[in-house]
Amino acid sequence: MTTFDDRERAFETKYARDEEMAFRITARRNRLLGQWAATLMKLTPEEADGYAKAVVQADFEEAGDEDVIRKLYSDLTAAGVEVDEASVRRAIEEQTIEARRQLMQSE
């Protein structure tokens, strides 16, 4: 084994770890966003849990955050909540920070 091979393996391991952490942060963020929206829509705890799971699932429709933004915005407006797209995007930023904080504390 050469030093180059060791370094390459270390970089690959770090990349895999970073990708896994990014996925976990996004999934946690989406769950938090679902809970945030459920609170605004005044859902019951059971409905809120189901809705949070639906938001996590919505993220698998396409790459990026646009699918989650569309779901949250359309569901909130359909529920009669006064919200604009900028508020949803701001909530995404805030919940990303919170999700990262929660995951860093748990490790």
DSSP file (Angstrom, degrees, kcal/mol; ACC not computed):
  #  RESIDUE AA STRUCTURE BP1 BP2  ACC     N-H-->O    O-->H-N    N-H-->O    O-->H-N    TCO  KAPPA ALPHA  PHI   PSI    X-CA   Y-CA   Z-CA
    1    1 A M              0   0    0      0, 0.0     2,-0.2     0, 0.0     3,-0.0   0.000 360.0 360.0 360.0 131.4    0.0    0.0    0.0
    2    2 A T     >  -     0   0    0      1,-0.1     4,-2.1     0, 0.0     5,-0.2  -0.553 360.0-111.5 -98.2 166.4    1.4    3.4   -1.0
    3    3 A T  H  > S+     0   0    0      1,-0.2     4,-2.6     2,-0.2     5,-0.2   0.869 119.2  56.7 -61.6 -37.4    0.9    6.7    0.7
    4    4 A F  H  > S+     0   0    0      1,-0.2     4,-2.6     2,-0.2    -1,-0.2   0.922 106.3  49.0 -62.0 -43.9   -1.1    7.8   -2.3
    5    5 A D  H  > S+     0   0    0      1,-0.2     4,-2.5     2,-0.2    -1,-0.2   0.903 111.2  50.3 -61.6 -41.8   -3.5    4.9   -1.9
    6    6 A D  H  X S+     0   0    0     -4,-2.1     4,-2.2     2,-0.2    -2,-0.2   0.918 112.0  46.9 -63.1 -43.7   -4.0    5.7    1.7
    7    7 A R  H  X S+     0   0    0     -4,-2.6     4,-2.5     2,-0.2    -2,-0.2   0.907 111.6  51.3 -65.4 -41.2   -4.7    9.3    1.0
    8    8 A E  H  X S+     0   0    0     -4,-2.6     4,-2.4     1,-0.2    -2,-0.2   0.924 111.0  47.8 -61.8 -44.7   -7.1    8.3   -1.8
    9    9 A R  H  X S+     0   0    0     -4,-2.5     4,-2.4     1,-0.2    -1,-0.2   0.885 110.8  52.0 -64.0 -38.5   -9.0    6.0    0.5
   10   10 A A  H  X S+     0   0    0     -4,-2.2     4,-2.4     2,-0.2    -2,-0.2   0.912 110.4  47.9 -64.5 -42.4   -9.1    8.7    3.3
   11   11 A F  H  X S+     0   0    0     -4,-2.5     4,-2.6     2,-0.2    -2,-0.2   0.908 112.0  49.7 -64.6 -41.7  -10.6   11.2    0.8
   12   12 A E  H  X S+     0   0    0     -4,-2.4     4,-2.3     2,-0.2    -2,-0.2   0.903 111.6  48.8 -63.5 -41.1  -13.2    8.7   -0.4
   13   13 A T  H  X S+     0   0    0     -4,-2.4     4,-2.3     2,-0.2    -2,-0.2   0.913 112.3  48.0 -64.8 -43.3  -14.1    7.8    3.2
   14   14 A K  H  X S+     0   0    0     -4,-2.4     4,-2.7     2,-0.2    -2,-0.2   0.912 111.1  51.1 -64.0 -42.0  -14.5   11.5    4.1
   15   15 A Y  H  X S+     0   0    0     -4,-2.6     4,-2.6     2,-0.2    -2,-0.2   0.931 111.0  47.7 -61.1 -45.7  -16.6   12.2    1.0
   16   16 A A  H  X S+     0   0    0     -4,-2.3     4,-2.2     1,-0.2    -1,-0.2   0.907 113.2  48.5 -62.0 -42.3  -18.9    9.3    1.8
   17   17 A R  H  X S+     0   0    0     -4,-2.3     4,-2.2     2,-0.2    -2,-0.2   0.905 112.0  48.9 -64.7 -41.8  -19.2   10.5    5.4
   18   18 A D  H  X S+     0   0    0     -4,-2.7     4,-2.4     2,-0.2    -2,-0.2   0.899 111.4  49.4 -65.1 -41.3  -19.9   14.1    4.3
   19   19 A E  H  X S+     0   0    0     -4,-2.6     4,-2.2     2,-0.2    -2,-0.2   0.901 110.9  49.8 -64.8 -41.2  -22.6   12.9    1.8
   20   20 A E  H  X S+     0   0    0     -4,-2.2     4,-2.4     2,-0.2    -2,-0.2   0.913 111.5  48.9 -63.7 -41.9  -24.3   10.8    4.5
   21   21 A M  H  X S+     0   0    0     -4,-2.2     4,-2.6     2,-0.2    -2,-0.2   0.903 109.7  51.7 -65.4 -40.8  -24.3   13.7    6.9
   22   22 A A  H  X S+     0   0    0     -4,-2.4     4,-2.3     1,-0.2    -1,-0.2   0.905 110.6  48.9 -62.3 -41.0  -25.7   16.0    4.2
   23   23 A F  H  X S+     0   0    0     -4,-2.2     4,-2.5     2,-0.2    -2,-0.2   0.920 112.0  48.3 -63.7 -43.9  -28.5   13.5    3.5
   24   24 A R  H  X S+     0   0    0     -4,-2.4     4,-2.5     2,-0.2    -2,-0.2   0.888 111.2  50.5 -65.0 -39.2  -29.3   13.2    7.3
   25   25 A I  H  X S+     0   0    0     -4,-2.6     4,-2.9     2,-0.2    -1,-0.2   0.929 111.8  47.8 -63.7 -44.8  -29.4   17.0    7.7
   26   26 A T  H  X S+     0   0    0     -4,-2.3     4,-2.5     2,-0.2    -2,-0.2   0.913 112.5  48.2 -64.2 -42.8  -31.8   17.4    4.8
   27   27 A A  H  X S+     0   0    0     -4,-2.5     4,-1.9     2,-0.2    -1,-0.2   0.922 114.5  45.9 -64.0 -43.2  -34.1   14.6    6.0
   28   28 A R  H  X S+     0   0    0     -4,-2.5     4,-2.5     2,-0.2    -2,-0.2   0.917 112.2  52.0 -64.9 -42.8  -34.1   16.1    9.6
   29   29 A R  H  X S+     0   0    0     -4,-2.9     4,-2.6     1,-0.2    -2,-0.2   0.916 108.6  50.3 -58.9 -44.2  -34.7   19.6    8.1
   30   30 A N  H  X S+     0   0    0     -4,-2.5     4,-2.3     2,-0.2    -1,-0.2   0.878 109.7  50.6 -64.6 -37.4  -37.6   18.4    6.1
   31   31 A R  H  X S+     0   0    0     -4,-1.9     4,-2.1     2,-0.2    -1,-0.2   0.927 111.5  48.2 -64.2 -44.0  -39.2   16.7    9.1
   32   32 A L  H  X S+     0   0    0     -4,-2.5     4,-2.5     1,-0.2    -2,-0.2   0.886 110.3  52.1 -63.0 -39.0  -38.7   19.9   11.1
   33   33 A L  H  X S+     0   0    0     -4,-2.6     4,-2.8     2,-0.2     5,-0.2   0.904 107.8  52.0 -63.3 -40.7  -40.3   21.9    8.2
   34   34 A G  H  X S+     0   0    0     -4,-2.3     4,-2.4     1,-0.2    -2,-0.2   0.899 110.9  47.2 -61.5 -40.8  -43.3   19.5    8.2
   35   35 A Q  H  X S+     0   0    0     -4,-2.1     4,-2.0     2,-0.2    -2,-0.2   0.891 111.4  51.6 -67.6 -38.9  -43.7   20.1   11.9
   36   36 A W  H  X S+     0   0    0     -4,-2.5     4,-1.8     2,-0.2    -2,-0.2   0.944 113.9  43.0 -60.6 -49.1  -43.4   23.9   11.4
   37   37 A A  H  X S+     0   0    0     -4,-2.8     4,-2.2     1,-0.2    -2,-0.2   0.890 110.6  55.8 -66.3 -39.5  -46.1   23.8    8.7
   38   38 A A  H  <>S+     0   0    0     -4,-2.4     5,-2.5    -5,-0.2     4,-0.4   0.877 106.4  51.5 -61.4 -37.5  -48.3   21.5   10.7
   39   39 A T  H ><5S+     0   0    0     -4,-2.0     3,-1.0     1,-0.2    -1,-0.2   0.922 110.0  48.7 -64.1 -44.0  -48.3   23.9   13.6
   40   40 A L  H 3<5S+     0   0    0     -4,-1.8    -2,-0.2     1,-0.2    -1,-0.2   0.849 112.9  47.7 -64.2 -33.3  -49.3   26.8   11.2
   41   41 A M  T 3<5S-     0   0    0     -4,-2.2    -1,-0.2    -5,-0.1    -2,-0.2   0.447 110.9-125.4 -86.9  -0.2  -52.1   24.6    9.8
   42   42 A K  T < 5 +     0   0    0     -3,-1.0    -3,-0.2    -4,-0.4     2,-0.1   0.901  46.4 172.4  57.9  45.9  -53.2   23.7   13.3
   43   43 A L      < -     0   0    0     -5,-2.5    -1,-0.2     1,-0.1    -2,-0.0  -0.477  36.3-104.7 -80.6 155.5  -53.0   19.9   12.7
   44   44 A T     >  -     0   0    0     -2,-0.1     4,-3.1     1,-0.1     5,-0.2  -0.313  38.2-101.8 -69.8 163.3  -53.4   17.4   15.5
   45   45 A P  H  > S+     0   0    0      0, 0.0     4,-2.0     0, 0.0     5,-0.1   0.883 124.9  48.2 -55.9 -39.1  -50.2   15.7   16.8
   46   46 A E  H  > S+     0   0    0      2,-0.2     4,-2.0     1,-0.2     5,-0.2   0.925 114.0  45.5 -67.6 -44.0  -51.0   12.6   14.8
   47   47 A E  H  > S+     0   0    0      1,-0.2     4,-2.6     2,-0.2    -1,-0.2   0.887 111.1  54.4 -64.7 -38.6  -51.8   14.6   11.6
   48   48 A A  H  X S+     0   0    0     -4,-3.1     4,-2.6     2,-0.2    -1,-0.2   0.897 107.1  50.2 -63.1 -41.2  -48.6   16.6   12.2
   49   49 A D  H  X S+     0   0    0     -4,-2.0     4,-1.8    -5,-0.2    -1,-0.2   0.930 113.1  45.7 -63.8 -45.1  -46.5   13.4   12.4
   50   50 A G  H  X S+     0   0    0     -4,-2.0     4,-1.8     1,-0.2    -2,-0.2   0.884 112.8  50.6 -64.1 -39.0  -48.0   12.1    9.2
   51   51 A Y  H  X S+     0   0    0     -4,-2.6     4,-2.1     2,-0.2    -2,-0.2   0.910 107.1  53.4 -67.0 -41.6  -47.5   15.5    7.5
   52   52 A A  H  X S+     0   0    0     -4,-2.6     4,-1.8     1,-0.2    -1,-0.2   0.901 109.5  49.2 -60.0 -40.4  -43.9   15.7    8.5
   53   53 A K  H  X S+     0   0    0     -4,-1.8     4,-2.2     1,-0.2    -1,-0.2   0.877 108.3  54.0 -65.2 -37.2  -43.3   12.3    7.0
   54   54 A A  H  X S+     0   0    0     -4,-1.8     4,-2.0     2,-0.2    -2,-0.2   0.865 106.4  51.7 -65.5 -35.8  -45.0   13.4    3.8
   55   55 A V  H  X S+     0   0    0     -4,-2.1     4,-1.0     2,-0.2    -1,-0.2   0.907 108.5  51.0 -67.3 -40.8  -42.7   16.4    3.5
   56   56 A V  H >< S+     0   0    0     -4,-1.8     3,-0.7     1,-0.2     4,-0.3   0.931 112.0  47.5 -60.4 -44.7  -39.7   14.1    3.9
   57   57 A Q  H >< S+     0   0    0     -4,-2.2     3,-1.7     1,-0.2    -1,-0.2   0.849 102.6  63.3 -65.1 -34.9  -41.1   12.0    1.1
   58   58 A A  H >< S+     0   0    0     -4,-2.0     3,-1.5     1,-0.3     4,-0.3   0.787  90.9  67.4 -61.8 -26.8  -41.8   15.0   -1.1
   59   59 A D  T << S+     0   0    0     -4,-1.0     3,-0.4    -3,-0.7    -1,-0.3   0.678  89.8  64.3 -69.5 -15.8  -38.1   15.7   -1.3
   60   60 A F  T <  S+     0   0    0     -3,-1.7    -1,-0.3    -4,-0.3    -2,-0.2   0.458  80.4  83.4 -86.6  -0.1  -37.5   12.6   -3.3
   61   61 A E  S <  S-     0   0    0     -3,-1.5     2,-0.3     1,-0.2    -1,-0.2   0.881 107.3 -12.2 -71.5 -38.6  -39.5   13.8   -6.3
   62   62 A E  S    S-     0   0    0     -3,-0.4    -1,-0.2    -4,-0.3     5,-0.2  -0.974  82.7 -81.0-155.8 164.0  -36.7   15.9   -7.8
   63   63 A A  S    S+     0   0    0     -2,-0.3     3,-0.3    -3,-0.1     4,-0.2  -0.376  91.5  21.2 -68.7 148.5  -33.2   17.2   -7.0
   64   64 A G  S    S-     0   0    0      1,-0.2     3,-0.2     2,-0.1    -2,-0.2  -0.302  99.7 -69.5  88.6-173.7  -33.0   20.3   -4.9
   65   65 A D  S  > S+     0   0    0      1,-0.2     4,-2.5     2,-0.1     3,-0.4   0.483 100.5  95.5 -98.1  -5.8  -35.5   22.0   -2.6
   66   66 A E  H  > S+     0   0    0     -3,-0.3     4,-2.6     1,-0.2     5,-0.2   0.844  82.8  54.3 -60.6 -35.1  -38.1   23.2   -5.1
   67   67 A D  H  > S+     0   0    0     -3,-0.2     4,-2.0     2,-0.2    -1,-0.2   0.893 111.3  45.3 -65.6 -38.5  -40.3   20.1   -4.6
   68   68 A V  H  > S+     0   0    0     -3,-0.4     4,-2.8    -4,-0.2     5,-0.3   0.909 112.4  51.3 -69.5 -42.4  -40.4   20.7   -0.8
   69   69 A I  H  X S+     0   0    0     -4,-2.5     4,-2.8     1,-0.2     5,-0.3   0.930 110.5  48.9 -59.9 -46.3  -41.1   24.4   -1.3
   70   70 A R  H  X S+     0   0    0     -4,-2.6     4,-2.7    -5,-0.2     5,-0.3   0.926 112.8  47.6 -60.0 -45.4  -43.9   23.7   -3.7
   71   71 A K  H  X S+     0   0    0     -4,-2.0     4,-2.7     2,-0.2     5,-0.3   0.959 115.6  43.3 -61.7 -52.0  -45.5   21.2   -1.3
   72   72 A L  H  X S+     0   0    0     -4,-2.8     4,-2.7     1,-0.2     5,-0.2   0.939 116.4  46.9 -60.4 -48.2  -45.2   23.4    1.8
   73   73 A Y  H  X S+     0   0    0     -4,-2.8     4,-2.5    -5,-0.3     5,-0.2   0.931 115.6  44.3 -62.1 -46.8  -46.4   26.6    0.0
   74   74 A S  H  X S+     0   0    0     -4,-2.7     4,-2.2    -5,-0.3    -1,-0.2   0.908 115.7  47.4 -67.6 -40.1  -49.4   24.9   -1.7
   75   75 A D  H  X S+     0   0    0     -4,-2.7     4,-1.5    -5,-0.3    -2,-0.2   0.908 113.5  48.1 -66.7 -41.1  -50.4   23.0    1.5
   76   76 A L  H  <>S+     0   0    0     -4,-2.7     5,-2.6    -5,-0.3    -2,-0.2   0.933 114.3  44.9 -66.0 -45.1  -50.2   26.1    3.6
   77   77 A T  H ><5S+     0   0    0     -4,-2.5     3,-1.4    -5,-0.2    -1,-0.2   0.885 110.9  54.2 -67.6 -35.8  -52.1   28.3    1.2
   78   78 A A  H 3<5S+     0   0    0     -4,-2.2    -1,-0.2     1,-0.3    -2,-0.2   0.815 106.4  53.3 -64.7 -29.2  -54.8   25.6    0.7
   79   79 A A  T 3<5S-     0   0    0     -4,-1.5    -1,-0.3    -5,-0.2    -2,-0.2   0.437 122.4-108.9 -84.6   0.6  -55.2   25.5    4.5
   80   80 A G  T < 5 +     0   0    0     -3,-1.4     2,-0.4     1,-0.3    -3,-0.2   0.657  66.8 150.7  83.0  15.8  -55.8   29.3    4.5
   81   81 A V      < -     0   0    0     -5,-2.6     2,-1.0    -6,-0.2    -1,-0.3  -0.695  50.1-125.8 -83.6 129.7  -52.4   30.2    6.1
   82   82 A E        +     0   0    0     -2,-0.4     2,-0.3     2,-0.0    -5,-0.1  -0.649  57.5 136.7 -75.6 105.0  -51.1   33.6    5.1
   83   83 A V        -     0   0    0     -2,-1.0     2,-0.3   -10,-0.1    -3,-0.0  -0.993  38.2-152.7-149.7 148.9  -47.7   32.7    3.8
   84   84 A D    >>  -     0   0    0     -2,-0.3     4,-1.6     1,-0.1     3,-0.6  -0.786  36.2-104.4-118.9 169.1  -45.5   33.7    0.9
   85   85 A E  H 3> S+     0   0    0     -2,-0.3     4,-2.5     1,-0.2     5,-0.2   0.842 118.7  59.7 -62.3 -33.5  -42.7   31.7   -0.8
   86   86 A A  H 3> S+     0   0    0      1,-0.2     4,-2.3     2,-0.2    -1,-0.2   0.872 103.1  52.4 -63.1 -36.6  -40.1   33.9    0.8
   87   87 A S  H <> S+     0   0    0     -3,-0.6     4,-2.3     2,-0.2    -1,-0.2   0.893 109.3  49.2 -65.7 -39.4  -41.3   32.8    4.3
   88   88 A V  H  X S+     0   0    0     -4,-1.6     4,-2.0     2,-0.2    -2,-0.2   0.922 111.7  48.5 -65.6 -43.6  -41.1   29.2    3.2
   89   89 A R  H  X S+     0   0    0     -4,-2.5     4,-1.9     2,-0.2    -2,-0.2   0.881 110.7  51.0 -64.7 -37.4  -37.5   29.7    2.0
   90   90 A R  H  X S+     0   0    0     -4,-2.3     4,-2.5     1,-0.2    -1,-0.2   0.902 108.4  52.3 -64.8 -41.1  -36.6   31.5    5.2
   91   91 A A  H  X S+     0   0    0     -4,-2.3     4,-2.8     1,-0.2     5,-0.2   0.874 106.2  54.6 -62.9 -37.2  -38.0   28.5    7.2
   92   92 A I  H  X S+     0   0    0     -4,-2.0     4,-1.9     2,-0.2    -1,-0.2   0.933 109.4  46.8 -61.5 -45.5  -35.9   26.2    5.1
   93   93 A E  H  X S+     0   0    0     -4,-1.9     4,-1.7     2,-0.2    -2,-0.2   0.927 114.7  46.7 -61.6 -45.1  -32.8   28.1    6.0
   94   94 A E  H  X S+     0   0    0     -4,-2.5     4,-2.0     1,-0.2    -2,-0.2   0.909 113.7  47.1 -65.0 -42.8  -33.7   28.2    9.7
   95   95 A Q  H  X S+     0   0    0     -4,-2.8     4,-2.7     2,-0.2    -1,-0.2   0.781 106.6  58.4 -74.0 -25.7  -34.6   24.6    9.9
   96   96 A T  H  X S+     0   0    0     -4,-1.9     4,-2.3    -5,-0.2    -1,-0.2   0.925 108.2  46.7 -64.4 -43.8  -31.4   23.6    8.1
   97   97 A I  H  X S+     0   0    0     -4,-1.7     4,-2.3     2,-0.2    -2,-0.2   0.922 114.3  47.4 -62.2 -44.6  -29.4   25.3   10.8
   98   98 A E  H  X S+     0   0    0     -4,-2.0     4,-2.6     2,-0.2    -2,-0.2   0.904 111.2  50.5 -65.5 -41.8  -31.5   23.6   13.5
   99   99 A A  H  X S+     0   0    0     -4,-2.7     4,-2.4     2,-0.2     5,-0.2   0.917 111.3  48.4 -62.8 -43.4  -31.2   20.2   11.9
  100  100 A R  H  X S+     0   0    0     -4,-2.3     4,-2.4     1,-0.2    -1,-0.2   0.917 111.8  49.9 -62.4 -43.1  -27.4   20.5   11.7
  101  101 A R  H  X S+     0   0    0     -4,-2.3     4,-1.9     1,-0.2    -2,-0.2   0.926 111.2  48.8 -61.4 -45.5  -27.3   21.6   15.3
  102  102 A Q  H  X S+     0   0    0     -4,-2.6     4,-1.5     1,-0.2    -1,-0.2   0.910 113.5  46.0 -62.6 -43.1  -29.4   18.6   16.4
  103  103 A L  H  X S+     0   0    0     -4,-2.4     4,-0.6     1,-0.2    -1,-0.2   0.864 110.7  52.5 -71.2 -34.6  -27.3   16.1   14.5
  104  104 A M  H  < S+     0   0    0     -4,-2.4     3,-0.5    -5,-0.2    -1,-0.2   0.864 109.4  50.3 -67.8 -34.1  -24.0   17.6   15.7
  105  105 A Q  H  < S+     0   0    0     -4,-1.9    -1,-0.2     1,-0.2    -2,-0.2   0.831 106.7  55.1 -70.6 -31.8  -25.2   17.3   19.3
  106  106 A S  H  <        0   0    0     -4,-1.5    -1,-0.2     1,-0.2    -2,-0.2   0.605 360.0 360.0 -80.4  -9.6  -26.2   13.7   18.9
  107  107 A E     <        0   0    0     -4,-0.6    -1,-0.2    -3,-0.5    -2,-0.2   0.439 360.0 360.0 -98.4 360.0  -22.8   12.6   17.6
